[in-house]
């Protein structure tokens, strides 16, 4: 008799988990595929296919501060892969300690490949195009295309690696450098226990995390935070009320008032929150988002429940070994710091 009761409880638990996973998928939530082949279909760039040689080269360029005017700032400075893929600052800090003039924070680069658009205003279609912007932006890396080309072409080791990656007749242009960085960024994917659950592992989430997922869906969070990224699309801001820190910085979205929805993956590691980094805690971020986007005042129990679920989005980071960069030589441009 006891065995039958135990079996019934187990079967009921499995059915409930299965139903919740189905409910999540109906709400527009999608897991990162477990199959490498299926994942590659989502992350690959058909115009510049991912290869081991390109990824390794892109990683070096991502970490190389000599691509900046001062030769002190790399992509990793604002998108630190040792942390949550961002810099933890309210507003990004760049060349000559310049704060982003619009008081915009640095979004995480982890899982950015799943975004429909890049940048807060969605002005870039993909990571390759996005990589060109910060390198040239005066408040960021402040380099010219010519500087980047001269730096990379001055080092025989880089030249040889480009030939191995793209063929002996490759022309190392600024765009080719940015494309290679973007291709490396496409590999920065962090599957989590949440993905394991949606992919069929019923015990991947705790009872409290499952309750949090239910709350997340029922409150309406999944109306914008959906897809594989749990975000990444474009949405209007201030739908039902005005964001209380909207006056910090002059960012109002794109020409239609649309703002790119940030991914919730690794959200526990990417404070502060919102486009201008003015919200310091996840509790406040959840409450404020519900107020201005859903017109709801959440209870502490609802906020705690959602936050518990969000912890399940802490992903397994790629094993990234710090690259040893080619040595500069007499032909390599010198740093400019004034």
C-alpha positions in Angstrom: 0.0 0.0 0.0 2.8 2.4 1.0 4.6 1.7 -2.3 1.5 2.5 -4.3 1.1 5.8 -2.4 4.7 6.7 -2.9 4.5 5.8 -6.6 1.4 8.0 -6.9 3.1 10.9 -5.3 6.1 10.6 -7.6 3.9 10.3 -10.7 1.9 13.4 -9.6 5.1 15.4 -9.1 6.4 14.4 -12.5 3.1 15.3 -14.1 3.0 18.7 -12.4 6.6 19.5 -13.5 5.8 18.4 -17.0 2.7 20.6 -17.0 4.6 23.6 -15.7 7.3 23.1 -18.4 4.5 23.0 -21.1 2.9 26.1 -19.5 6.3 27.9 -19.7 6.7 27.0 -23.3 3.2 28.2 -24.1 4.1 31.5 -22.5 6.9 31.9 -25.0 9.8 30.6 -22.9 12.4 28.5 -24.7 15.4 26.5 -23.4 18.9 26.5 -24.7 19.1 23.2 -26.7 21.1 20.4 -25.2 22.3 19.3 -28.7 25.4 21.0 -29.9 24.1 20.8 -33.4 20.8 22.4 -32.5 22.6 25.1 -30.5 25.0 25.8 -33.4 22.0 26.4 -35.7 21.0 29.2 -33.4 24.4 30.8 -32.7 26.2 30.4 -36.0 26.6 33.1 -38.6 26.1 31.5 -42.1 28.1 34.4 -43.7 31.1 33.7 -41.3 30.8 30.2 -39.9 32.1 29.5 -36.5 35.4 27.5 -36.4 37.9 26.8 -33.7 40.5 29.0 -35.3 38.2 32.0 -35.6 36.9 31.7 -32.1 40.4 31.5 -30.6 41.5 34.5 -32.6 38.3 36.4 -31.7 39.0 35.7 -28.0 42.5 37.2 -28.2 41.1 40.3 -29.9 38.3 40.6 -27.3 40.9 40.7 -24.6 43.4 42.9 -26.4 43.4 46.5 -25.0 45.7 47.7 -27.8 42.6 48.0 -30.0 41.7 51.1 -28.0 43.3 54.5 -28.4 44.9 54.4 -24.9 45.7 50.7 -25.3 44.3 50.2 -21.8 40.6 49.3 -22.7 39.5 46.0 -24.2 36.1 44.6 -24.9 36.5 42.7 -21.6 36.8 46.0 -19.7 33.1 46.7 -19.9 32.0 43.1 -20.6 34.0 41.3 -18.0 33.7 37.5 -18.6 35.0 36.8 -15.1 31.8 38.5 -13.7 28.4 38.5 -15.3 29.6 39.7 -18.7 29.2 43.4 -17.8 31.1 45.9 -15.6 28.8 46.4 -12.7 28.7 50.2 -13.2 25.7 52.5 -13.4 27.1 54.0 -16.6 29.9 52.6 -18.8 33.4 54.1 -18.2 35.7 54.6 -21.2 38.6 56.6 -22.6 40.1 59.1 -20.2 37.7 57.9 -17.5 34.7 59.3 -19.5 31.3 58.2 -18.3 28.7 57.3 -21.0 27.2 60.6 -22.0 23.7 59.2 -22.0 24.3 57.4 -18.6 23.8 54.0 -20.2 25.1 50.9 -18.5 26.9 48.0 -20.2 24.6 45.1 -21.0 26.0 41.6 -20.5 27.7 39.9 -23.4 26.7 36.4 -22.1 23.9 35.0 -24.3 23.8 38.2 -26.3 23.7 36.0 -29.4 20.0 35.3 -28.6 19.1 39.0 -28.7 17.0 40.0 -31.6 18.8 43.4 -31.7 22.0 44.8 -30.1 22.4 48.0 -28.0 19.8 49.5 -25.8 18.1 51.2 -28.7 18.4 48.1 -30.9 20.3 49.9 -33.7 22.6 46.9 -34.5 21.2 43.7 -36.1 23.9 41.4 -34.8 27.1 41.0 -32.7 29.5 41.6 -35.6 27.9 44.9 -36.4 27.7 45.8 -32.7 31.4 45.1 -32.1 32.3 48.0 -34.4 30.6 50.6 -32.3 32.4 50.7 -28.9 35.8 50.4 -30.5 35.2 53.7 -32.4 33.1 55.5 -29.8 34.9 58.5 -28.3 33.6 57.8 -24.7 34.5 54.1 -25.0 37.6 52.7 -26.7 38.0 55.9 -28.9 40.0 54.2 -31.7 39.9 54.7 -35.4 39.5 52.0 -38.0 43.1 52.8 -39.1 44.5 52.4 -35.6 42.9 48.9 -35.2 44.2 47.8 -38.6 47.7 49.0 -37.9 47.8 47.4 -34.5 46.7 43.9 -35.8 48.7 44.0 -39.0 51.9 45.1 -37.1 52.1 41.7 -35.3 53.2 38.7 -37.4 51.5 36.3 -35.0 48.1 38.0 -35.6 48.7 38.0 -39.3 49.4 34.2 -39.3 46.4 33.5 -37.1 44.1 35.4 -39.5 45.5 33.4 -42.4 44.8 30.1 -40.6 41.3 31.3 -39.8 40.3 32.8 -43.1 42.9 31.7 -45.7 46.2 33.0 -46.9 44.7 35.8 -49.0 42.8 37.3 -46.1 42.8 41.1 -45.9 42.9 42.2 -42.3 40.4 45.1 -42.2 38.7 46.8 -39.3 35.5 45.0 -40.2 37.2 41.6 -40.3 38.6 42.3 -36.8 35.1 43.3 -35.5 33.5 40.3 -37.2 36.0 38.0 -35.5 35.3 39.5 -32.1 31.5 39.1 -32.7 32.0 35.5 -33.7 33.8 34.7 -30.4 30.9 36.5 -28.6 28.4 34.1 -30.3 29.9 31.2 -28.3 29.3 32.9 -24.9 26.3 30.8 -24.0 25.4 29.8 -20.4 22.8 27.0 -20.0 21.3 26.8 -16.6 19.2 24.5 -14.4 16.2 26.4 -15.8 17.1 25.0 -19.3 17.6 21.5 -17.8 14.0 21.7 -16.4 12.5 22.9 -19.7 14.5 20.2 -21.5 12.8 17.5 -19.4 14.8 17.2 -16.2 11.9 17.5 -13.7 14.1 17.8 -10.6 16.4 20.5 -12.0 14.4 23.1 -10.1 13.4 23.2 -6.5 9.8 23.4 -5.4 10.3 27.1 -4.6 11.9 27.8 -8.0 9.0 26.1 -9.7 6.6 28.2 -7.7 8.6 31.2 -8.8 8.4 30.3 -12.4 4.6 30.0 -12.0 4.5 33.5 -10.5 6.7 34.8 -13.2 4.3 33.6 -15.8 1.0 34.5 -14.0 2.1 38.1 -13.1 3.0 38.7 -16.8 6.8 38.9 -16.8 6.9 36.5 -19.7 5.1 38.9 -22.0 8.4 40.7 -22.6 11.0 38.4 -21.0 10.5 35.4 -23.3 12.3 33.4 -26.0 15.6 31.8 -25.3 17.1 35.0 -23.9 14.1 35.7 -21.6 14.4 39.1 -23.3 16.3 40.5 -26.2 13.4 41.9 -28.2 12.2 45.5 -28.4 9.5 46.9 -26.1 8.1 50.3 -25.1 9.0 51.6 -21.7 6.7 53.4 -19.2 3.6 51.5 -20.4 1.5 52.0 -17.2 3.7 54.4 -15.2 6.9 56.4 -15.5 10.2 54.8 -14.4 11.2 56.7 -11.3 14.8 57.3 -12.5 13.8 58.2 -16.1 15.4 61.7 -15.6 18.9 60.2 -15.1 20.5 60.4 -18.5 18.7 61.4 -21.7 17.9 58.0 -23.1 14.3 57.6 -24.2 14.7 54.6 -26.5 14.7 54.5 -30.3 12.7 56.9 -32.4 9.6 55.0 -31.5 10.3 54.9 -27.8 11.3 51.2 -28.0 14.0 49.8 -25.7 15.7 46.5 -26.0 14.5 44.1 -23.2 17.5 42.9 -21.2 18.1 39.2 -20.9 17.2 37.7 -17.5 19.9 35.1 -17.7 22.5 35.6 -15.0 20.5 38.5 -13.8 21.6 37.9 -10.2 25.2 38.7 -11.3 24.6 41.8 -13.4 23.4 44.5 -10.9 22.8 47.4 -11.1 19.6 47.3 -13.3 17.7 49.1 -16.0 19.3 51.0 -18.9 20.8 53.7 -16.6 21.9 51.4 -13.8 20.0 53.3 -11.2 18.3 50.3 -9.6 20.7 48.5 -7.2 18.8 45.5 -6.1 16.9 42.7 -7.8 13.9 43.2 -5.4 13.5 46.8 -6.5 14.0 45.9 -10.1 11.2 43.3 -10.0 8.8 45.7 -8.2 9.6 48.7 -10.4 9.3 46.7 -13.7 5.9 45.3 -12.6 4.7 48.9 -11.7 5.8 50.6 -14.9 5.2 47.8 -17.4 2.4 45.8 -16.0 0.6 48.2 -13.8 0.8 45.9 -10.8 2.0 46.4 -7.2 3.5 43.1 -6.3 3.5 41.7 -2.8 6.7 40.9 -1.0 5.8 37.2 -1.4 5.4 37.6 -5.2 8.7 39.5 -5.5 10.5 36.9 -3.4 9.0 34.1 -5.4 10.1 35.6 -8.8 13.6 36.3 -7.4 13.9 32.7 -6.3 13.1 31.6 -9.8 15.6 34.1 -11.3 18.4 32.5 -9.4 17.8 29.3 -11.4 19.0 31.3 -14.5 22.5 31.5 -13.2 24.2 29.7 -16.0 27.2 27.4 -16.5 29.9 29.7 -18.0 32.2 28.6 -20.8 35.6 27.5 -19.7 37.6 30.5 -21.0 41.4 30.4 -20.6 43.0 33.8 -20.6 44.8 34.2 -23.9 48.5 35.2 -24.2 48.6 38.1 -26.7 51.2 38.7 -29.4 54.0 41.0 -28.4 54.0 44.6 -29.7 56.9 45.7 -31.8 58.4 48.9 -33.3 55.7 48.9 -35.9 52.8 48.8 -33.4 51.1 52.1 -32.8 51.9 53.7 -29.5 49.2 54.5 -26.8 47.5 57.9 -26.9 46.1 59.0 -23.6 45.6 62.7 -24.0 
